Amino acid sequence: MMDMTELQIHLEAFLQALTAGVLVGGLYGLMCVGLAMIFGIMRVINFAQGDFMMLGMYVTYYFFILLGSHWMAGSVLGPYISVLLAVPVMFGVGYLAHRLLISRVTGRRGAALDGDGHYAQLVLTLGIALILQNGGMMVFGPQLVSLRTPLSSSAWEIGPLWGDYVSVFANKGRAVAALISVAAIVVLGALITRSRLGKALRASADNPVAASYMGIDVNRSYRIAFALGTCVTALAGGLLATNFPFHPFVGLEYVIIMYAGVVLGGIGSIFGAFWGGMVIGLVQQLSSLVLPTQLQNAAIFVFFLLIVMLRPQGLFGRVSERT
């Protein structure tokens, strides 16, 4: 039997891991949504998504350094202003990447290729990933960099929740990043569900042929979807950079998490991808209660395999009506 002190210690550890999981999961959810937009609307498997996120991190970093936002807005607000400045830049990068490269293997051009262009898409996006990784190594160098702010090294205390002992500490930097992630999801949700552009994107995803008959420029919708997916994931990367150091190959560490979140949430569900990323964050942090840090990702994949076996359509996906 555990005495009261041991119970309080275990409860505090559980609540602390739960809080950390929610905060990290918010960032994972946002980066998963970026990938889900590209896959859900265009049906493109983008191996370069993690490397676009890496590029967004460095764009944010150089906005912070070169534009002097650290003294213009202060060390607290400067990184977050840099993150917001990087978003339109990465939107432009995604738009150009689709117009110049991705469009060659998608849409009507992709339909004329073997496997509806999926083989070409895999090779092309893998090539883009390798170029971004090795180009980043040559341009940015191999050293770790970060956008640490005073918020990253301070926390809010929640409690005491039980007696004088059980308290939870929420890192301020991660909490602000999670709140920005939720705000971005709300704005994106309004754009997708309520705007004319969102209707065009959904129509292009559901039936591109019918959408083109209705006067929708499907190729333009695809470009905007790719650009939005790129800048949303880059936004998540910039927020991640305010709490964790990064390097040119950091995309490899997160692209698997992105795909796992998209599958867990239900393929084709943009908002399901957010909850899929949230679940991954919770599993990763809660597993630290019983597993060493090195096995956190192993816990994610074990959970992922269980969901795939028990609920193949994902946590929030619908069962196909086709037999």
N, C-alpha and C positions, 0 to 999 in steps of 0.2 A: 504493500500500500504506500502511495506517495503521501508525504505530509503536505500541508497547505503551502509551504514555501516552494517546494518542488513543482507543485501544480501551477503556481503563479509564474514561475520561471518558464515552464513549458508553454503556458498560455501567452506570455509576453513574446516568446520566440515565434510562436505561430502567428500572432497578430502582426509582428514586425515583418515576417516573410510575406504575409498576405498583403500588407500595405506596399511593400517593395514590388510585389508581383503586379498589383494594379497600376502602379506608376510606370513601371517598365512596359507592361502590357499595352498601355495607351500608346506608347511610341511604336511598339511592334505592330499594333493594329493599324496605325496610320501608314506605315511603310507597306503593309500587306494590301491596304486599300489601293495604293498606287499600282501595284502589280495586278490586282483584281480588275481595275478599270481597263487595263490593256488586254488582259486575257478575256474578260467577260464581254467586252464590246468588239474587239478585233479578232479574238481567238488566236492570238500570237503568244507563243511560249518565248518569253524574253529572258535569255540567260544573262543579259547585260544590265538587268534592273539594279542589282546590287552595286554595280560599278557606276551607274548614273547617280545612285545615292552617294557614293564616294566622291564623285565630281561635285555634287551639291555641297558636301562637307567642305571641300577645298574652296569652292566659290564663296561660301559663308566665311571661311577663315580669312581669305584675302580681302573681302569687303571689310572685315573687322580690323585687319592690319593696315591695308593700303589707304582706305578711306578715313582712317582715324576715328571710326565710330566709338572706339573705346574712350576717347577724350571728348568727343562731341556729345555723346549721350551718357557717358559714365560707364564704369565697368560692369554695372548691373544690367542696364538696358541695352548697352552696345551690342552684345552678341545676339540678342533677340531681334534687334533692328537689322543686323546683318543677315540673319536667317530670312527675314521677310524680303530683304532686297535680293536675296539669291533666288527666290521663288520665280519671279518673271524671267530671270536669266535662264533658269533651267527649263522653264516653259518653252522659251525660244530654242534651246538646245534640243529638246524633245521634238518640237515641231520640225526643225531642220533635219534631224536624224530620220524622221519618218519620210519627209518629202524627198530626201536625197537617197535614202537607203531602204528603209523598211517598206516603203510603197512598192518597191520593185518585186517583192515576194508576197504581197497581200492583195486583197481585193480581187479584181478580175485578172490581174497579172498572176496572182498566186494560184487562182483556179486553173490556169493553163499549165501549171507545173506539176510534176509528179507528187502524189500525196497531198494535193491541194496546196502545195507550196510549203507544207510543214517542214520537210527536210531542208529546204533552202532557208527557211526562217531560223531553224536551229543552228545551221552553219553560220548564217549571217550574224545572228545575235551573239553567238559564241566568239566570232571574230571581232565584233565590236567590243566585247568584254575584254579580250586579250589586248586589244589596242589601247583601251582605256587604262588597264592595269599597268602595262609596261610603259605606256606614255606617261602615266602618272608617276611611275618610279623615276623616269628620266627628268621630268619637269619639276616635280615636288620633292624628290629625294626620299630615301627610305626611313627617315627618322619619324618618330611619333610626334604628333602635334595635337593640341586641344584648344578649346575655347572656354576653359574653366572660368567661372565667375564666382564672386563671393557667395552666391546662393548655392553653388555646388558643394561648399564645405560647411554649410549650416543646415539646421533642421528645425522644424516645428515639433514641439512636444504635444502629443494628444494624450490627455490623462492627468493624473492617474485614473485608470478605469476600474480598478479593483483594489481597494485598500490604498496603501501608500506605495505599492510596488509596481503594479502593472501599468506601464506607459508605452506608448508607441511613438517613434520618431519618424517623421516624414521629411525626406531630403527636400529642401526648398527648390533646388534646381530641377530635380526630377518632377516635382509637383507642378511647377510652372510649365515645364515641357508637356506634361500630361494634359494640363488644362488647355494649352494651345492646340494640342492634338484633337481634343474633343471639339473645340471651337471650329477647327478646320473641317472635321467630319460633318458638323452641323451645317456649315456653309456649303460644303460639297453636296450634302443631301438636298438642300434647298435648290441648288443648281440643277441637280439631276432630276428631281421630281417636279419642280415648279416652273422652270424656265423653258423657253422655246428651244434653246440649245440642248437642254437635257432631254426633251422629247425627241429631238433629232438623233441624239446619241442612242437612246433606247430603241428607237425604230430601226436604226442602222444595225444594232446588235441583234434584234429579234428577227428581222427579215430584210436584208439589204436590197433585195430585188424589188420588193414592194415599196420600200422607202424611196428608192430611186424613181419609181413610177409616180410617187406623190410629190416629186420635185425636190427631194432632199439630196444634197450633194454628199453621197456616202463617203467618198474619198476624203473630203474635207472633215467630215465627222470623225473618220479614223485618225486623221492627223491631230485633231483637237483632243481626241481620247488619249492618243499616245503622249501628247504634250502634257495633258493634265496628269496622267499616270506618272510621268517622269518628274514633274515638279512637286507632286504630292509626296512621292517617296524621297525626293531631295529635301523637302521640308522636314520630314521625319529624320533624315540624316543630319541636317543642320541642328535640330533640337538634340539629337543624340550626341553630337559633337560638343555641346555645352556641358556634358556630364562624363563623357568617356573619350580617351585619346584615340586617334585614328591614323591610318597609313594608307598607301595606294592600293593595298590588297584587302582592305577591310570589307569590301563588298562580298567577298567569298564567305565571310563569317555570318552574313545576314541573308544572303539570297536563299539559302535552304530554309531559313525560318520564314521568309516571305511565302515560299511555295507551300510549306507546311500549313501556314495560317490560311492561305487561300483554299486549300483542300479541306481543312478542318471546318472552315466556315461554310463551305458548300460552293463548288465551282460555279461561277456565274453570278454569285451573290456579292455585291460590292460591300454592303454593310455587314454581311455574314463574315467577310474577310476581317473586318475590324474586330469582331468578337472572337474570331479564330486567333488573331494576334494577341488579344487580351488573355485568352486561355493559355497560350504558349508562355506568356509572361508569368502567369500564376503558377503553371506547372514548373517552370524553370526555378522560380524563387522558392516555392514550397518544397521542392525536392531537396533543397539545400539543408532542410531539417534532418534528413536521414541519409543523404549522400554527400560525398566530397564535391567540391566545386567543379572538379574536372569532369564529373559525370552528369552535370546538369543537362547538357545537350542530349546525353543518352536517355535521360528521363523523358525529354520532349519526344524523341523518336519512338520510344516504347508506347507512350500515350497516343502518338499519331497512328501507329500500327494498330492499336486496339480500336481506335475510332474507325479506321479504314475497314477493319474486319467486321465490326458490329454495326456500323452505320455508314456504308460506302458513300452515300450522298452528302456526308458532312453533317455537322451539328445543326446547321440552319438551312441546309438544302432540302429541296422537295424530291420525293421519289418520282422518277420518270413514269409517265403513264404508258409509255411504249412497252410492249412485251417483247 
